[in-house]
Amino acid sequence: MIYRTEHPKPQFRRESWINLNGEWQFEIDRGNSGDARRLYDDSVTLGGKINVPFCPQSKLSGVEDKDFMAAVWYKRTVELTEEQISGNVYIHFGAVDYSAKVFVNGVRVGVHKGGYVSFKFDITTNVKVGTNTICVYAEDDERDRMIPRGKQSEEYYSHGCDYTRTTGIWQTVWLEFAPKTHIEKVKYFPDAEAGTLSILADLVGEGELKVSASFDGKDCGTASAVSNGGQVMLTLQLTEKHLWEIGRGGLYDLTLTYGDDVVHSYFGLRSIAYHDFKFFLNGKSVFQRLVLDQGFYPDGIYTAPSDEELCADVERSMAMGFNGARLHEKIFEERFLYHADRLGYIVWGEYPNWGLDHTYADSIYGILPEWLEEVERDFNHPSIVGWCPFNETWDMHGRKQFDGLIDLVYRATKSADPTRPCIDTSGAYHVATDIYDVHNYHQDIEKFASYYAADGSHIDPLFGDRQYYDKTKPFFVSEYGGIRWSDDEKGWGYGNAPQSEEEFLTRLKGLTDVLLDNPYIFAFCYTQLTDIEQEQNGLYSYDRKAKFPPEVIAPIFSKKAAVED
């Protein structure tokens, strides 16, 4: 069975492509000697099989080997026609953890470092009519201080907040065919007040870029610009203005043509702003009711078994009264962001910084290149309302964080995307940030409330000896709750588990009301959407069963907040 057959990049979609998911040859290379043994040669057959795009640790991969793997190898063939290779041929990878080498017909065509972002290689000169062999090598070491691993366990077993590891390919692999004259990439700048969309396009070859927008099938304007290649900027004046809204979405379809190249896309028309202790969407104050979503699945680990399950996680969250999520310690695949865009679900884009030793200056090389790739990849998604490259940068082995690292990544983020706020390091310890956030897992309601005076006279910054809140920045509690509710004695949550459903709901409402009723707090993020392995403090079990009826939970989170219009 071939899983995940949908187009993996719905915001930049050509009709001519081949999905390469399914059965590949596979071999675990525990000694990392495959290069010396020339496993990439076309004549070599690998020793096993795997179901791509699932990692070998997962059940759906057909391998289900949970031990450490120094390296892994993949190989398969694909038949190509003369028409398909007449233009440019690209091989795309949604994500490969961590360092990847790609070979086509025995020749190395590219190398990529970073286990979470998408990448592609131009293989036009490497393919031929007929049978072509693709080989992928991936090297990963979750215990290397220079490799960000997110919530993947650096110990043999899962423990605490760390879960089953992911090695190698874990998102869709595909071939794409483009004309010689084509659109390389685009960047969207919507202006909700003016009703315009400005487009910065990178083009290859000479031609005329034509852009047409529609909403619900109705034409809403066109624009064009002549180019000799390189970058071109044009502005599309929309004939109808439909704002992107929380809980409703509202996307314009976009068709871009350049010569014979046709790219299908979409965008959302919306404005965001953070001031006066509030978050404004299209000029209206909206409370961000976020949930912590870590994107793990019991049978696919990092990879959802289907596109429907990606969408269902958004719908499950909304059913519980949330309007968004922190996409926590993981870069989510573009299909998830597409569903968030479509349904009107706001998210914070994060980076899986855990495992990277942030106490060393040279750790900049372990985060900044891939993080900037992430900001560029997902810039156009209207659902993203902020960036957060680091999470909980605690002391390591007695060493404090290197503040210059945190500061530089923050400033690079602002340079790459000045349209969104950036939280430098969520929870602790802030160095330079647009938003001040804290994590607070106190379970006693009165103690929890004592940190945040409702009249604004007192906001406890937590770790006041290490960070300072100047009372001018927007503020929110970006992790709280985590209330344990489980029949598994080995499962854990924060604090003492409630002894009854009534006690659970009373605690949940009490903690949440503290935040909703405070006019100096614009958001919260509840931990968490689902259980994950031994961490059992989700509103849903790991297999996505609701622990409490959504109609009971939703009124608690969706109550009108003090900051809302």
RODO-2510 file (C-alpha; in nm, 4 decimals, decimal comma):
residues 565
     n   res          X          Y          Z
     1     m     0,0000     0,0000     0,0000
     2     i     0,1252     0,3475    -0,0901
     3     y     0,0578     0,6097     0,1757
     4     r     0,0477     0,9890     0,1518
     5     t    -0,0296     1,0202    -0,2179
     6     e    -0,1550     1,3816    -0,1999
     7     h     0,0568     1,6680    -0,3370
     8     p     0,2954     1,7663    -0,0560
     9     k     0,3234     2,1351    -0,1466
    10     p    -0,0264     2,2740    -0,2052
    11     q     0,0915     2,6355    -0,2076
    12     f     0,3259     2,5730    -0,5018
    13     r     0,1810     2,2977    -0,7141
    14     r     0,2559     2,1965    -1,0718
    15     e     0,0464     1,9333    -1,2470
    16     s     0,3503     1,7421    -1,3711
    17     w     0,4974     1,5408    -1,0839
    18     i     0,5525     1,1836    -0,9635
    19     n     0,5003     1,0724    -0,6044
    20     l     0,7863     0,8418    -0,4999
    21     n     0,6321     0,7155    -0,1772
    22     g     0,5877     0,3416    -0,1350
    23     e     0,8276     0,0500    -0,1208
    24     w     1,2008     0,1259    -0,1375
    25     q     1,5020    -0,0965    -0,0802
    26     f     1,6422    -0,0205     0,2645
    27     e     1,9407    -0,0990     0,4834
    28     i     2,0460     0,0124     0,8307
    29     d     2,4146     0,1038     0,8287
    30     r     2,5064     0,0848     1,1992
    31     g     2,8792     0,1076     1,1274
    32     n     2,8319     0,3967     0,8824
    33     s     3,0436     0,2139     0,6278
    34     g     2,8020     0,2209     0,3332
    35     d     2,9979     0,4866     0,1468
    36     a     3,3089     0,2716     0,1556
    37     r     3,1032    -0,0291     0,0433
    38     r     2,9571     0,1831    -0,2415
    39     l     2,5969     0,1061    -0,1543
    40     y     2,4992     0,3872    -0,3919
    41     d     2,6143     0,1900    -0,6971
    42     d     2,3286     0,0862    -0,9239
    43     s     2,4504    -0,2736    -0,9157
    44     v     2,4067    -0,3036    -0,5368
    45     t     2,0785    -0,4293    -0,3913
    46     l     2,0092    -0,3229    -0,0331
    47     g     1,9275    -0,5905     0,2218
    48     g     1,5745    -0,4949     0,3229
    49     k     1,2612    -0,2967     0,2378
    50     i     1,0805     0,0053     0,3834
    51     n     0,7554     0,1885     0,3242
    52     v     0,8422     0,5537     0,2526
    53     p     0,7680     0,8129     0,3908
    54     f     0,7662     0,6491     0,7348
    55     c     1,0807     0,6394     0,9483
    56     p     1,2290     0,2939     1,0195
    57     q     1,1386     0,3236     1,3891
    58     s     0,7673     0,3329     1,3029
    59     k     0,5211     0,0492     1,2609
    60     l     0,3963     0,1823     0,9264
    61     s     0,7464     0,1656     0,7786
    62     g     0,7414    -0,2128     0,8040
    63     v     1,0806    -0,2037     0,9796
    64     e     0,9972    -0,0939     1,3375
    65     d     1,3558    -0,0957     1,4650
    66     k     1,3816     0,1412     1,7611
    67     d     1,7543     0,1118     1,8316
    68     f     2,0027     0,3877     1,7456
    69     m     2,1021     0,4003     1,3790
    70     a     2,4244     0,5705     1,2739
    71     a     2,3070     0,5833     0,9124
    72     v     2,0475     0,4402     0,6743
    73     w     2,0294     0,3812     0,2976
    74     y     1,7363     0,3853     0,0554
    75     k     1,7134     0,2890    -0,3093
    76     r     1,4478     0,2586    -0,5808
    77     t     1,4023     0,2945    -0,9557
    78     v     1,1686     0,5157    -1,1551
    79     e     1,0780     0,5125    -1,5250
    80     l     1,0983     0,8469    -1,7059
    81     t     0,9879     0,9499    -2,0543
    82     e     1,1555     1,1807    -2,3038
    83     e     0,8816     1,4384    -2,2483
    84     q     0,9335     1,4375    -1,8703
    85     i     1,3062     1,5046    -1,8951
    86     s     1,2808     1,7632    -2,1736
    87     g     1,2776     2,0514    -1,9261
    88     n     1,4085     2,0739    -1,5701
    89     v     1,3767     1,7726    -1,3398
    90     y     1,3801     1,8203    -0,9638
    91     i     1,3832     1,5667    -0,6853
    92     h     1,2112     1,6910    -0,3683
    93     f     1,2268     1,5688    -0,0098
    94     g     0,9756     1,6836     0,2493
    95     a     1,2255     1,6056     0,5249
    96     v     1,5176     1,3701     0,5898
    97     d     1,6657     1,3440     0,9389
    98     y     1,9437     1,4541     0,9645
    99     s     2,2202     1,4837     0,7026
   100     a     2,1322     1,3514     0,3572
   101     k     2,3233     1,2610     0,0407
   102     v     2,1296     1,1866    -0,2765
   103     f     2,2562     0,9827    -0,5718
   104     v     2,0944     0,9454    -0,9148
   105     n     2,2195     0,6679    -1,1405
   106     g     2,5248     0,6257    -0,9160
   107     v     2,6241     0,9938    -0,9184
   108     r     2,5952     1,2150    -0,6111
   109     v     2,3639     1,5061    -0,6956
   110     g     2,3435     1,6905    -0,3660
   111     v     2,3883     1,7089     0,0105
   112     h     2,1532     1,8625     0,2668
   113     k     2,1926     1,9170     0,6407
   114     g     1,8870     1,9571     0,8615
   115     g     1,6269     1,7018     0,9584
   116     y     1,3092     1,9080     0,9428
   117     v     1,2860     2,1277     0,6335
   118     s     1,2131     2,0512     0,2697
   119     f     1,4837     2,0573     0,0048
   120     k     1,5279     1,9790    -0,3641
   121     f     1,8037     1,9087    -0,6150
   122     d     1,8117     1,9781    -0,9885
   123     i     1,8816     1,6396    -1,1490
   124     t     1,8163     1,7399    -1,5094
   125     t     2,1620     1,6364    -1,6281
   126     n     2,1600     1,3128    -1,4283
   127     v     1,8422     1,1448    -1,5542
   128     k     1,7757     0,9538    -1,8756
   129     v     1,4889     0,8063    -2,0701
   130     g     1,3936     0,4722    -1,9197
   131     t     1,5014     0,3305    -1,5848
   132     n     1,6658     0,5617    -1,3324
   133     t     1,8012     0,4618    -0,9912
   134     i     1,7633     0,6934    -0,6922
   135     c     1,9674     0,6317    -0,3775
   136     v     1,9443     0,8256    -0,0498
   137     y     2,1839     0,8139     0,2434
   138     a     2,0925     0,9673     0,5800
   139     e     2,3186     1,0079     0,8819
   140     d     2,1785     1,0904     1,2261
   141     d     2,3149     1,1080     1,5807
   142     e     2,0664     1,2263     1,8403
   143     r     2,3504     1,2567     2,0971
   144     d     2,5598     1,4998     1,8921
   145     r     2,5521     1,8451     2,0584
   146     m     2,5422     2,0131     1,7159
   147     i     2,2314     1,8270     1,5982
   148     p     1,8852     1,9541     1,6978
   149     r     1,6638     1,6540     1,7729
   150     g     1,3502     1,8122     1,9172
   151     k     1,1645     1,5624     2,1347
   152     q     1,3490     1,2546     2,0054
   153     s     1,5009     1,0563     2,2893
   154     e     1,8775     1,0703     2,3292
   155     e     1,8513     0,7628     2,5543
   156     y     1,7669     0,4111     2,4394
   157     y     1,4163     0,4284     2,5832
   158     s     1,1660     0,7101     2,5676
   159     h     1,1620     0,9086     2,8910
   160     g     1,0112     1,2242     3,0390
   161     c     0,9392     1,4672     2,7536
   162     d     1,1388     1,2695     2,4972
   163     y     0,9866     1,0077     2,2715
   164     t     1,0669     0,7575     1,9968
   165     r     1,3380     0,8717     1,7543
   166     t     1,3061     0,9381     1,3804
   167     t     1,5869     0,8598     1,1372
   168     g     1,6016     0,9195     0,7630
   169     i     1,3110     0,9975     0,5295
   170     w     0,9925     1,0956     0,7125
   171     q     0,8037     1,3042     0,4585
   172     t     0,7018     1,2591     0,0953
   173     v     0,9626     1,2205    -0,1791
   174     w     0,8639     1,3335    -0,5276
   175     l     0,9869     1,4275    -0,8739
   176     e     0,8744     1,7502    -1,0361
   177     f     0,9019     1,8514    -1,4014
   178     a     0,9272     2,2173    -1,5008
   179     p     0,9901     2,3926    -1,8343
   180     k     1,3301     2,5523    -1,8928
   181     t     1,1657     2,8915    -1,8471
   182     h     0,9910     2,8672    -1,5121
   183     i     0,9004     3,0134    -1,1755
   184     e     1,1561     2,9241    -0,9097
   185     k     0,9780     3,0605    -0,5999
   186     v     0,7376     3,3316    -0,4856
   187     k     0,6845     3,5409    -0,1748
   188     y     0,3477     3,6988    -0,0879
   189     f     0,2819     4,0315     0,0849
   190     p    -0,0936     4,0795     0,1347
   191     d    -0,2289     4,4224     0,2310
   192     a    -0,5704     4,3745     0,3899
   193     e    -0,6516     4,7440     0,4102
   194     a    -0,5625     4,8214     0,0485
   195     g    -0,6995     4,4914    -0,0835
   196     t    -0,3789     4,4070    -0,2699
   197     l    -0,1303     4,1250    -0,2966
   198     s     0,2317     4,2062    -0,3795
   199     i     0,4331     3,9151    -0,5172
   200     l     0,8104     3,8837    -0,5211
   201     a     0,8976     3,6141    -0,7745
   202     d     1,2263     3,4493    -0,8627
   203     l     1,2185     3,3554    -1,2322
   204     v     1,4377     3,1545    -1,4679
   205     g     1,4520     3,2622    -1,8326
   206     e     1,2770     3,5421    -2,0195
   207     g     0,9011     3,5823    -2,0306
   208     e     0,5909     3,7493    -1,8927
   209     l     0,4732     3,6604    -1,5441
   210     k     0,0945     3,6544    -1,5285
   211     v    -0,0987     3,6225    -1,2040
   212     s    -0,4725     3,5719    -1,1634
   213     a    -0,6686     3,5460    -0,8378
   214     s    -1,0142     3,4067    -0,7653
   215     f    -1,2315     3,3513    -0,4601
   216     d    -1,4875     3,0717    -0,4512
   217     g    -1,4442     3,0393    -0,8281
   218     k    -1,5056     3,4078    -0,9043
   219     d    -1,2302     3,6074    -1,0772
   220     c    -1,0832     3,8726    -0,8476
   221     g    -0,8136     4,0383    -1,0543
   222     t    -0,5025     3,9883    -1,2670
   223     a    -0,1564     4,1411    -1,2948
   224     s     0,1508     4,0853    -1,5102
   225     a     0,5144     4,1849    -1,5465
   226     v     0,7797     4,1233    -1,8112
   227     s     1,1103     3,9803    -1,6922
   228     n     1,4504     3,8780    -1,8210
   229     g     1,4862     3,6385    -1,5299
   230     g     1,5884     3,6944    -1,1703
   231     q     1,3566     3,8743    -0,9306
   232     v     1,0470     4,0693    -1,0215
   233     m     0,7857     4,2385    -0,8020
   234     l     0,4275     4,3002    -0,9051
   235     t     0,1128     4,4063    -0,7213
   236     l    -0,2294     4,2569    -0,7814
   237     q    -0,5277     4,4813    -0,7022
   238     l    -0,8150     4,2618    -0,5870
   239     t    -1,1598     4,3428    -0,7181
   240     e    -1,3219     4,1827    -0,4123
   241     k    -1,1901     4,1868    -0,0572
   242     h    -1,2404     3,8724     0,1539
   243     l    -1,0485     3,8716     0,4807
   244     w    -0,8921     3,5579     0,6227
   245     e    -1,0488     3,4940     0,9623
   246     i    -1,0062     3,2591     1,2581
   247     g    -1,2447     2,9655     1,2475
   248     r    -1,3470     3,0399     0,8907
   249     g    -1,0319     3,0755     0,6849
   250     g    -1,1037     3,2296     0,3488
   251     l    -0,8401     3,1657     0,0825
   252     y    -0,7938     3,3141    -0,2617
   253     d    -0,6840     3,0721    -0,5325
   254     l    -0,3892     3,1948    -0,7332
   255     t    -0,2592     3,0853    -1,0733
   256     l     0,0862     3,1970    -1,1844
   257     t     0,2122     3,1451    -1,5400
   258     y     0,5534     3,2176    -1,6891
   259     g     0,6047     3,0962    -2,0424
   260     d     0,4774     2,7380    -2,0435
   261     d     0,5100     2,7050    -1,6660
   262     v     0,1868     2,7005    -1,4646
   263     v     0,1901     2,7016    -1,0836
   264     h    -0,1226     2,6725    -0,8693
   265     s    -0,1193     2,8460    -0,5334
   266     y    -0,3305     3,0325    -0,2792
   267     f    -0,3031     3,3130    -0,0234
   268     g    -0,4945     3,4666     0,2635
   269     l    -0,5718     3,8373     0,2930
   270     r    -0,5156     3,9356     0,6546
   271     s    -0,3241     4,1705     0,8813
   272     i    -0,1703     4,0932     1,2198
   273     a    -0,0410     4,3288     1,4875
   274     y     0,0681     4,3094     1,8504
   275     h     0,0358     4,6215     2,0669
   276     d    -0,1355     4,7515     2,3799
   277     f    -0,0927     4,4024     2,5308
   278     k    -0,3177     4,2576     2,2604
   279     f    -0,3087     4,0572     1,9378
   280     f    -0,5027     4,2104     1,6489
   281     l    -0,6249     4,0195     1,3466
   282     n    -0,7572     4,2512     1,0750
   283     g    -0,7721     4,5297     1,3339
   284     k    -0,9799     4,3300     1,5819
   285     s    -0,8490     4,2120     1,9192
   286     v    -0,8542     3,8330     1,9333
   287     f    -0,7425     3,6102     2,2207
   288     q    -0,5098     3,3336     2,1054
   289     r    -0,6452     3,0103     2,2565
   290     l    -0,3547     2,7836     2,1734
   291     v    -0,2821     2,4203     2,2445
   292     l     0,0577     2,2529     2,2495
   293     d     0,0755     2,0192     1,9490
   294     q     0,3884     1,8057     1,9202
   295     g     0,2917     1,6186     1,6030
   296     f     0,3566     1,2576     1,7101
   297     y     0,1523     0,9594     1,5913
   298     p     0,1476     0,6089     1,7467
   299     d     0,1937     0,4243     1,4167
   300     g     0,3910     0,6819     1,2136
   301     i     0,5912     0,8592     1,4899
   302     y     0,6732     1,1930     1,3161
   303     t     0,4539     1,1177     1,0132
   304     a     0,0751     1,1196     1,0047
   305     p    -0,0639     0,8036     0,8432
   306     s    -0,2849     1,0097     0,6134
   307     d    -0,3640     1,3626     0,5061
   308     e    -0,7041     1,3166     0,6700
   309     e    -0,5329     1,2590     1,0056
   310     l    -0,3341     1,5814     0,9683
   311     c    -0,6571     1,7696     0,9106
   312     a    -0,8325     1,5810     1,1904
   313     d    -0,5800     1,7028     1,4482
   314     v    -0,6738     2,0617     1,3620
   315     e    -1,0414     1,9737     1,3861
   316     r    -0,9905     1,7914     1,7167
   317     s    -0,8240     2,0986     1,8600
   318     m    -1,0986     2,3314     1,7389
   319     a    -1,3621     2,0972     1,8835
   320     m    -1,2025     2,1468     2,2271
   321     g    -1,2343     2,5249     2,1994
   322     f    -0,8889     2,6189     2,0707
   323     n    -0,8287     2,8536     1,7780
   324     g    -0,4636     2,7679     1,7235
   325     a    -0,1507     2,5881     1,8368
   326     r     0,2145     2,6089     1,9176
   327     l     0,3671     2,3614     1,6711
   328     h     0,6062     2,2448     1,9357
   329     e     0,9697     2,1335     1,8954
   330     k     0,9055     2,0258     1,5378
   331     i     0,8708     2,1825     1,1937
   332     f     0,5367     2,0544     1,0686
   333     e     0,4861     1,9499     0,7103
   334     e     0,3283     2,1896     0,4645
   335     r     0,0095     1,9838     0,4354
   336     f    -0,0652     2,0552     0,8021
   337     l    -0,0188     2,4277     0,7416
   338     y    -0,2466     2,4037     0,4394
   339     h    -0,5265     2,2673     0,6580
   340     a    -0,4592     2,5386     0,9159
   341     d    -0,4794     2,7999     0,6377
   342     r    -0,7978     2,6495     0,5011
   343     l    -0,9769     2,6193     0,8372
   344     g    -0,8659     2,9498     0,9887
   345     y    -0,6405     2,8047     1,2583
   346     i    -0,3536     3,0201     1,3860
   347     v    -0,0123     2,8683     1,4657
   348     w     0,3321     2,9608     1,5913
   349     g     0,6132     2,8172     1,3834
   350     e     0,8859     2,6683     1,6025
   351     y     1,2171     2,4903     1,5721
   352     p     1,3179     2,1588     1,7367
   353     n     1,6144     2,3107     1,9203
   354     w     1,6391     2,0501     2,1970
   355     g     1,9572     1,8478     2,1640
   356     l     2,1481     2,1470     2,0287
   357     d     2,3830     2,2725     2,3003
   358     h     2,2943     2,6422     2,3167
   359     t     2,5772     2,7140     2,5638
   360     y     2,8334     2,7193     2,2811
   361     a     2,8716     2,9975     2,0242
   362     d     2,9383     2,7527     1,7406
   363     s     2,5880     2,6070     1,7848
   364     i     2,4799     2,8839     1,5482
   365     y     2,5794     2,6443     1,2675
   366     g     2,3402     2,3820     1,4043
   367     i     2,0316     2,6037     1,3899
   368     l     2,0548     2,9178     1,1769
   369     p     2,0832     2,7685     0,8242
   370     e     1,7918     2,5296     0,8703
   371     w     1,5838     2,7815     1,0667
   372     l     1,6129     3,0382     0,7881
   373     e     1,5112     2,7685     0,5387
   374     e     1,2024     2,7122     0,7524
   375     v     1,1120     3,0829     0,7677
   376     e     1,1473     3,1058     0,3896
   377     r     0,9519     2,7856     0,3216
   378     d     0,6498     2,8844     0,5286
   379     f     0,6520     3,2636     0,4875
   380     n     0,3362     3,2643     0,2725
   381     h     0,1072     3,0778     0,5143
   382     p    -0,1585     3,3115     0,6615
   383     s    -0,2068     3,0788     0,9595
   384     i     0,1423     3,1521     1,0956
   385     v     0,1242     3,4485     1,3355
   386     g     0,4700     3,4281     1,4928
   387     w     0,8068     3,2529     1,5040
   388     c     0,9914     3,0883     1,7925
   389     p     1,3356     2,9399     1,7164
   390     f     1,4219     2,8278     2,0728
   391     n     1,2256     2,6657     2,3562
   392     e     1,3355     2,6428     2,7212
   393     t     1,7075     2,7053     2,6936
   394     w     1,7959     2,5704     3,0370
   395     d     2,1508     2,5519     3,1726
   396     m     2,3454     2,2507     3,0476
   397     h     2,6111     2,0766     3,2573
   398     g     2,6435     2,3897     3,4692
   399     r     2,6845     2,6184     3,1678
   400     k     2,4452     2,9061     3,0958
   401     q     2,3031     2,9721     2,7499
   402     f     2,5247     3,1753     2,5180
   403     d     2,3143     3,4916     2,4923
   404     g     2,4824     3,5971     2,1690
   405     l     2,3484     3,2843     1,9990
   406     i     1,9904     3,3578     2,1068
   407     d     2,0228     3,7237     2,0094
   408     l     2,1702     3,6563     1,6653
   409     v     1,9042     3,4008     1,5709
   410     y     1,6338     3,6458     1,6831
   411     r     1,7822     3,9256     1,4691
   412     a     1,8252     3,6998     1,1679
   413     t     1,4614     3,5941     1,2004
   414     k     1,3455     3,9550     1,2062
   415     s     1,5555     4,0289     0,8995
   416     a     1,4137     3,7277     0,7125
   417     d     1,0555     3,8105     0,8126
   418     p     0,9796     4,1592     0,9483
   419     t     0,6045     4,0956     0,9134
   420     r     0,5712     3,8641     1,2156
   421     p     0,6870     3,8800     1,5786
   422     c     0,9628     3,6536     1,7053
   423     i     0,9930     3,5009     2,0515
   424     d     1,3627     3,4395     2,1003
   425     t     1,3348     3,1495     2,3461
   426     s     0,9979     3,0423     2,4805
   427     g     0,9780     3,0093     2,8569
   428     a     1,3392     3,1020     2,9451
   429     y     1,5739     3,2751     2,9171
   430     h     1,4770     3,5804     2,7110
   431     v     1,7492     3,7953     2,5542
   432     a     1,5777     3,9883     2,2720
   433     t     1,2111     3,9248     2,2012
   434     d     0,8998     4,0889     2,0594
   435     i     0,6691     3,8929     2,2912
   436     y     0,7329     3,8046     2,6546
   437     d     0,6169     3,4558     2,7446
   438     v     0,6547     3,2206     3,0395
   439     h     0,5794     2,8567     3,1146
   440     n     0,3937     2,7981     3,4406
   441     y     0,2784     2,4524     3,5471
   442     h     0,1589     2,5346     3,8976
   443     q    -0,1549     2,3298     3,9607
   444     d    -0,2875     2,5291     4,2572
   445     i    -0,5252     2,7922     4,1208
   446     e    -0,4563     3,0559     4,3860
   447     k    -0,0805     3,0149     4,3543
   448     f    -0,1084     3,0302     3,9752
   449     a    -0,3183     3,3483     3,9943
   450     s    -0,0671     3,5159     4,2267
   451     y     0,1772     3,5502     3,9381
   452     y    -0,0541     3,7663     3,7259
   453     a    -0,2394     4,0575     3,8859
   454     a    -0,5601     4,1301     3,6973
   455     d    -0,5001     4,5061     3,7226
   456     g    -0,1621     4,4759     3,5548
   457     s     0,0280     4,5907     3,8619
   458     h     0,2229     4,2677     3,8785
   459     i     0,3350     4,0220     3,6136
   460     d     0,5944     3,7790     3,7463
   461     p     0,8610     3,7289     3,4773
   462     l     0,9727     3,3999     3,6395
   463     f     1,3490     3,3565     3,6775
   464     g     1,3773     3,7279     3,7468
   465     d     1,7482     3,6901     3,8136
   466     r     1,7971     3,5847     3,4511
   467     q     1,5328     3,7729     3,2534
   468     y     1,3464     4,1018     3,2755
   469     y     0,9924     4,1989     3,1752
   470     d     0,9703     4,5702     3,0987
   471     k     0,5870     4,5802     3,1078
   472     t     0,5622     4,7199     2,7544
   473     k     0,5641     4,3978     2,5542
   474     p     0,2609     4,1769     2,4909
   475     f     0,2591     3,8914     2,7413
   476     f     0,1258     3,5385     2,7510
   477     v     0,1593     3,2097     2,9336
   478     s     0,2731     2,9845     2,6525
   479     e     0,2628     2,6608     2,8537
   480     y     0,0336     2,5769     3,1435
   481     g    -0,1914     2,2965     3,2583
   482     g    -0,0511     1,9606     3,1603
   483     i    -0,2995     1,7983     3,3971
   484     r    -0,2484     1,4235     3,4181
   485     w    -0,5517     1,2092     3,3359
   486     s    -0,4630     0,8471     3,2703
   487     d    -0,5271     0,4920     3,3831
   488     d    -0,1626     0,4071     3,3187
   489     e     0,0334     0,4224     3,6434
   490     k     0,3543     0,4784     3,4469
   491     g     0,2096     0,7706     3,2564
   492     w     0,2874     1,1178     3,3877
   493     g     0,1567     1,4727     3,3871
   494     y     0,2306     1,7877     3,5859
   495     g     0,1528     1,7977     3,9561
   496     n    -0,0781     1,5609     4,1379
   497     a    -0,3410     1,3944     3,9225
   498     p    -0,7043     1,4892     3,9998
   499     q    -0,8979     1,2178     4,1818
   500     s    -1,2227     1,2733     3,9930
   501     e    -1,3572     1,4190     3,6706
   502     e    -1,5091     1,7030     3,8703
   503     e    -1,1706     1,7887     4,0210
   504     f    -1,0074     1,7801     3,6757
   505     l    -1,2648     2,0160     3,5256
   506     t    -1,2558     2,2510     3,8260
   507     r    -0,8774     2,2790     3,8054
   508     l    -0,8829     2,3230     3,4280
   509     k    -1,1416     2,6011     3,4452
   510     g    -0,9759     2,7746     3,7391
   511     l    -0,6327     2,7899     3,5750
   512     t    -0,7774     2,8970     3,2409
   513     d    -1,0010     3,1689     3,3868
   514     v    -0,6954     3,3313     3,5473
   515     l    -0,5579     3,3926     3,1979
   516     l    -0,8797     3,4709     3,0132
   517     d    -0,9884     3,7270     3,2716
   518     n    -0,6607     3,9211     3,2712
   519     p    -0,6673     4,2239     3,0361
   520     y    -0,2857     4,2213     3,0158
   521     i    -0,2649     3,8703     2,8719
   522     f    -0,3427     3,8155     2,5014
   523     a    -0,2975     3,4373     2,4759
   524     f    -0,2469     3,1058     2,6469
   525     c    -0,1171     2,7686     2,5361
   526     y    -0,2519     2,4614     2,7129
   527     t    -0,0388     2,1482     2,7423
   528     q    -0,1375     1,9454     2,5451
   529     l    -0,3537     1,8166     2,2592
   530     t    -0,2743     1,4437     2,2850
   531     d    -0,0860     1,2041     2,5057
   532     i     0,2485     1,0967     2,3630
   533     e     0,3819     0,7649     2,4840
   534     q     0,4629     0,8050     2,8563
   535     e     0,3550     1,1715     2,8765
   536     q    -0,0180     1,1383     2,9427
   537     n    -0,1515     1,4863     3,0007
   538     g    -0,3367     1,5329     2,6734
   539     l    -0,7013     1,6108     2,6182
   540     y    -0,6959     1,3162     2,3788
   541     s    -0,5226     0,9828     2,4229
   542     y    -0,2292     0,8992     2,1951
   543     d    -0,4680     0,7150     1,9625
   544     r    -0,6842     1,0303     1,9450
   545     k    -0,9735     0,9291     2,1724
   546     a    -1,1265     1,2236     2,3617
   547     k    -1,0817     1,1844     2,7391
   548     f    -1,3701     1,4233     2,8057
   549     p    -1,6539     1,5198     2,5720
   550     p    -1,5472     1,8206     2,3635
   551     e    -1,8792     1,9903     2,4457
   552     v    -1,7727     1,9878     2,8123
   553     i    -1,4169     2,1165     2,7522
   554     a    -1,4814     2,3710     2,4743
   555     p    -1,6785     2,6236     2,6875
   556     i    -1,3865     2,6444     2,9301
   557     f    -1,1319     2,7469     2,6657
   558     s    -1,3669     2,9492     2,4433
   559     k    -1,5077     3,1802     2,7110
   560     k    -1,4759     3,5448     2,6084
   561     a    -1,1460     3,6939     2,7183
   562     a    -1,0938     4,0331     2,8788
   563     v    -0,8847     4,1576     2,5849
   564     e    -1,1370     4,0675     2,3152
   565     d    -1,3548     4,3215     2,1363
***
